[in-house]
Amino acid sequence: MIWKFALGIILLTIISCSGGSGADRIQTEVVDLAPTVTSIPTPMSVPTATPLPTPTSVPTATPVPTPTFVPTAIPAILQTEALKTQPTPTLAGGQFDVRYADLTYKFAGPYGISNRIFKPENNNGGAILFLPSCSGVQHYNSSDIKENWVDIFVERGYTVAVTDYNEGRNASDPWNCGKDKHLSHSRLVRDVYIGVQALSNVPDINKDKIFTIGTSLGAQIGASAVDGHYIDEVKENGWAIPSAHVGLYGGCGYTSQQYLETSVNRPVLWLSASDDVEVGEGCSIELFNSIKEKFPESNFITYDGATHCWDCKQLDGFKKNTHFGVQEYRYDPDVTVQSQNQALTFIEKFMQ
């Protein structure tokens, strides 16, 4: 009798130690999406308009909060497989490049500027989306972008976001430079609007006072983004639209793609250099006059003696072969200040 009782105790002990619920073997990552954090992720599989539900059962003791700051205008970032089966917004009648997810933005921390949002101490309600050249954000231009454009506008009270087209997209040299770009034109234009949407969802930003500033390719795709046929389709999606665009040393058009056209539907400040061979010959007085007639606030300025990338201190003296000849970059601090002042004066016209 005693041995049967002892055997029962042993069996009970073995069963109670061999399994359990398994809850302590599962780790749940808790993501805080409150406005005070630096990350503004978009859920991977939840449609944008649907709030992220609070889990009904969490293995740990820490509850997962319902996000209070999820961009509502930005379509959800979905995997390529999901995009093939779900309807997606189109731009200019053609579907954007579905190989790559939409960019996501974070509030700036102590390091990095790629797809970061910089907030001023005294917010004036305006916002700037900075669109860099074809290489995106690299070690050889990040300081110039930060010092010449981000810091200048943040000091004036603007919230500034920096777009990096290449982050998380397996891009490599020559990036988006030249005719055969890593990203399609419609993907780049959509990147502009994703950045504008991110800014429009920052608290205290006036959605009618968001502007784009671009250098080289950034100038070009920023001009395309405010073209009439893009704006018409963006309006149907209820997205925010840039109020005006500033382009620095951008080409108006090439045989492979037209960027700045008479069908532009927002005021434009177009800053060019007399010794810039890289932009080609796509711009013309007739084009500029046509735009200025439609939008008198527009302005077209050429800096005599300046070259492509006049604000590029980090690339001073760099030479490259282009389709139109050899281009040497000459950093010009005076022209850089002039272009900063021209951009500020132009944008402040629309801040009244």
C-alpha positions in Angstrom: 0.0 0.0 0.0 2.8 2.4 0.9 4.7 1.7 -2.3 1.6 2.5 -4.4 1.2 5.8 -2.6 4.8 6.7 -3.2 4.5 5.8 -6.9 1.5 8.2 -7.3 3.5 11.0 -5.8 6.4 10.4 -8.2 4.1 10.4 -11.3 2.3 13.5 -10.2 5.6 15.3 -9.8 6.8 14.3 -13.3 3.6 15.5 -15.0 3.6 18.9 -13.3 7.2 19.7 -14.4 7.1 18.5 -18.0 5.0 21.2 -19.9 2.8 24.0 -18.7 1.2 26.7 -21.0 4.5 27.6 -22.6 3.8 31.3 -21.9 7.2 31.9 -20.3 8.9 30.7 -23.5 7.3 33.4 -25.7 8.7 36.9 -25.7 6.3 39.6 -27.0 7.9 42.8 -28.4 6.0 45.8 -27.1 6.2 48.8 -29.4 5.3 52.1 -28.0 3.8 54.4 -30.7 3.1 57.4 -28.6 3.9 60.8 -30.1 6.9 61.3 -27.7 9.0 58.4 -29.1 11.3 58.6 -32.1 9.7 55.8 -34.1 6.6 56.2 -36.2 6.2 52.7 -37.7 3.3 51.7 -39.9 1.9 48.2 -39.0 3.0 45.6 -41.5 -0.4 43.9 -42.0 -3.0 46.3 -40.6 -4.7 48.7 -43.1 -3.8 52.3 -42.4 -7.3 53.5 -41.6 -7.8 50.7 -39.0 -6.4 51.3 -35.6 -4.0 48.7 -34.3 -6.2 46.5 -31.9 -5.1 45.9 -28.3 -4.2 42.2 -28.0 -6.7 40.3 -25.8 -4.1 38.0 -24.5 -0.5 38.9 -23.9 1.8 36.3 -22.4 3.7 38.8 -20.3 2.4 41.2 -17.7 3.0 44.3 -19.8 -0.1 45.3 -22.0 0.4 46.5 -25.6 -0.9 50.0 -25.9 -3.3 51.1 -28.6 -1.2 53.6 -30.8 -2.2 57.2 -30.4 -0.1 58.5 -33.4 -0.4 56.3 -36.4 -0.3 58.2 -39.8 -3.8 57.9 -41.2 -3.1 59.1 -44.7 -0.1 56.8 -45.4 -1.1 53.5 -47.0 0.0 50.5 -44.9 3.4 49.1 -45.6 2.6 45.6 -47.0 4.7 42.8 -48.3 5.1 42.5 -52.1 2.9 39.4 -52.1 0.1 41.3 -50.4 0.4 44.2 -52.8 -0.3 41.9 -55.7 -3.7 41.0 -54.4 -4.9 44.2 -52.8 -5.8 47.5 -54.6 -3.2 50.2 -54.3 -3.3 53.9 -55.1 -1.8 54.8 -58.5 0.1 57.8 -59.6 -0.3 59.2 -63.1 -2.3 56.3 -64.2 0.5 53.8 -63.5 1.1 51.6 -60.4 4.1 52.6 -58.3 7.0 50.2 -58.0 5.7 47.5 -55.6 9.1 45.9 -55.1 9.8 48.3 -52.3 7.7 49.2 -49.2 6.9 52.9 -48.5 9.6 54.7 -46.5 8.9 55.3 -42.8 10.0 58.3 -40.8 11.3 58.7 -37.2 11.8 61.7 -35.0 15.5 62.6 -35.1 17.8 61.3 -32.4 21.4 62.1 -31.7 22.7 60.4 -34.9 21.6 60.1 -38.5 19.4 62.2 -40.8 18.0 59.5 -43.2 14.2 59.6 -43.1 14.3 61.6 -39.9 12.0 64.4 -38.8 13.6 67.4 -37.0 11.4 69.5 -34.8 12.2 73.2 -33.9 11.9 74.6 -30.4 9.4 77.2 -31.6 7.2 75.7 -34.2 5.7 78.1 -36.8 3.4 75.5 -38.2 5.3 75.1 -41.5 7.2 72.0 -42.7 9.9 71.3 -45.2 10.6 67.9 -46.9 14.2 67.9 -48.1 14.8 65.7 -51.2 18.5 65.0 -51.8 20.4 64.2 -55.0 20.3 60.9 -56.8 22.7 59.2 -54.3 20.3 59.9 -51.4 21.9 60.4 -48.0 25.6 59.4 -47.9 28.6 60.1 -45.7 29.9 62.5 -48.3 26.8 64.8 -48.3 25.0 64.3 -44.9 26.9 67.1 -43.1 26.1 69.5 -46.0 22.4 68.6 -45.9 22.2 69.0 -42.2 24.1 72.3 -41.9 23.0 74.0 -45.1 19.3 73.1 -45.1 18.0 71.2 -42.1 19.5 73.5 -39.5 18.7 76.7 -41.4 15.0 76.0 -41.5 14.7 74.4 -38.1 16.1 77.6 -36.6 13.4 79.5 -38.4 10.7 77.4 -36.8 10.1 74.8 -39.5 9.8 71.1 -39.0 12.1 69.4 -41.5 12.1 65.8 -42.8 15.0 64.4 -44.9 14.1 61.7 -47.4 16.6 58.9 -48.2 15.2 57.0 -51.2 17.8 54.1 -50.6 17.2 53.1 -47.0 16.2 49.5 -46.7 16.0 49.0 -50.5 19.2 47.1 -51.3 20.4 50.1 -53.4 24.1 50.5 -54.4 26.3 52.8 -56.4 25.3 54.4 -58.8 22.1 54.6 -56.7 19.4 56.6 -58.7 21.9 58.5 -60.8 21.7 58.5 -64.6 19.1 57.0 -66.9 19.0 53.5 -65.4 17.8 54.3 -61.9 17.4 51.8 -59.0 13.9 53.1 -58.4 11.2 53.9 -61.0 10.0 57.5 -61.5 6.6 56.7 -60.0 8.2 55.1 -57.0 10.3 58.3 -56.4 7.3 60.6 -56.8 5.4 58.4 -54.3 8.3 58.8 -52.0 7.8 62.5 -52.1 4.1 62.2 -51.1 4.9 59.6 -48.3 7.3 62.2 -46.8 4.7 64.9 -47.1 2.1 62.7 -45.4 4.6 61.9 -42.5 5.0 65.7 -41.9 1.3 66.3 -42.1 0.7 63.9 -39.2 3.2 65.7 -36.9 1.2 67.6 -34.3 0.9 71.4 -34.8 1.8 71.2 -38.5 -0.5 73.1 -40.9 -1.1 70.7 -43.8 -1.4 73.7 -46.2 2.1 74.9 -45.3 4.2 71.9 -46.3 6.9 72.6 -48.9 9.5 70.6 -50.7 13.2 71.6 -51.4 15.3 69.4 -53.6 18.8 69.3 -55.0 19.6 67.8 -58.4 17.4 64.7 -58.7 15.5 65.9 -55.6 14.7 69.1 -57.5 13.5 67.1 -60.4 11.2 64.7 -58.7 9.9 67.5 -56.4 8.8 69.3 -59.6 7.2 66.2 -61.0 5.3 65.7 -57.7 3.5 69.0 -58.0 2.6 68.5 -61.7 -1.1 68.7 -62.3 -1.8 65.1 -63.2 -0.1 63.9 -60.0 -1.9 66.4 -57.9 -5.3 65.4 -59.3 -4.8 61.8 -58.3 -3.4 62.6 -54.9 -6.4 64.8 -54.2 -8.6 61.7 -54.8 -6.7 59.9 -52.1 -7.1 62.8 -49.7 -3.4 63.2 -49.2 -1.6 66.5 -48.3 0.0 68.3 -51.2 3.1 70.6 -51.2 2.2 74.2 -51.3 5.3 75.1 -53.4 8.6 73.6 -54.5 12.2 74.8 -54.5 14.6 73.2 -56.9 18.4 73.6 -56.8 20.5 72.7 -59.8 17.9 70.4 -61.3 17.4 69.5 -64.9 14.1 70.4 -66.4 14.0 67.4 -68.6 16.0 64.7 -70.5 15.2 62.3 -73.4 14.3 59.7 -70.8 12.1 61.8 -68.5 10.5 65.3 -68.3 10.4 66.7 -64.8 9.5 70.5 -64.8 6.7 71.1 -67.2 4.2 73.8 -68.0 1.5 71.6 -66.4 3.0 72.2 -63.0 0.2 73.1 -60.5 2.1 74.8 -57.7 4.5 77.8 -57.5 8.1 76.9 -58.2 11.5 78.5 -57.3 14.1 77.2 -59.7 17.7 78.0 -58.9 20.3 77.2 -61.5 24.1 77.7 -62.2 25.7 79.1 -65.3 28.5 76.5 -65.3 26.4 73.5 -64.7 26.8 71.1 -67.6 25.2 68.1 -65.7 21.6 69.4 -66.0 21.7 69.3 -69.8 19.6 71.6 -72.0 16.0 70.8 -71.0 15.2 74.2 -69.5 14.2 77.2 -71.5 13.0 80.7 -71.1 9.7 79.8 -72.7 9.1 77.1 -70.1 9.9 79.5 -67.2 7.8 82.3 -68.6 4.8 79.9 -69.1 5.0 78.8 -65.4 5.5 82.3 -64.1 2.5 83.5 -66.1 0.3 80.9 -64.3 2.0 81.3 -60.9 3.4 84.9 -60.6 5.1 83.9 -57.3 7.4 81.6 -59.2 10.9 82.7 -59.8 13.8 81.4 -62.0 17.3 82.5 -61.0 20.7 81.6 -62.5 23.9 82.2 -60.4 26.7 83.3 -62.7 29.9 81.3 -62.3 28.4 78.7 -60.1 28.5 74.9 -60.8 26.3 71.9 -60.1 26.4 71.2 -56.3 27.4 74.7 -55.3 26.4 74.0 -51.7 28.5 70.8 -51.5 31.5 71.6 -49.3 32.2 67.9 -48.8 32.5 67.3 -52.5 34.4 70.5 -53.4 36.7 69.7 -56.4 35.0 66.4 -57.3 34.9 65.7 -61.0 32.6 63.4 -63.0 31.9 62.5 -66.6 28.4 63.2 -67.7 26.5 62.8 -70.9 27.0 66.5 -71.5 30.7 66.7 -70.6 33.0 66.8 -67.5 31.4 68.4 -64.5 33.5 69.8 -61.6 31.8 70.6 -58.4 33.0 73.9 -56.9 31.7 74.8 -53.4 30.6 78.4 -53.3 29.7 79.7 -49.8 28.4 83.0 -51.2 26.0 81.3 -53.6 25.0 78.8 -50.9 23.9 81.7 -48.7 22.1 83.4 -51.6 20.2 80.2 -52.4 19.3 79.7 -48.7 17.9 83.3 -48.5 16.1 82.9 -51.8 14.5 79.7 -50.6 13.5 81.2 -47.2 12.1 84.4 -48.8 10.1 82.3 -51.4 8.6 80.0 -48.8 7.7 82.7 -46.3 5.4 84.3 -49.0 3.1 81.3 -48.3 3.4 81.4 -44.6 1.3 84.5 -44.1 
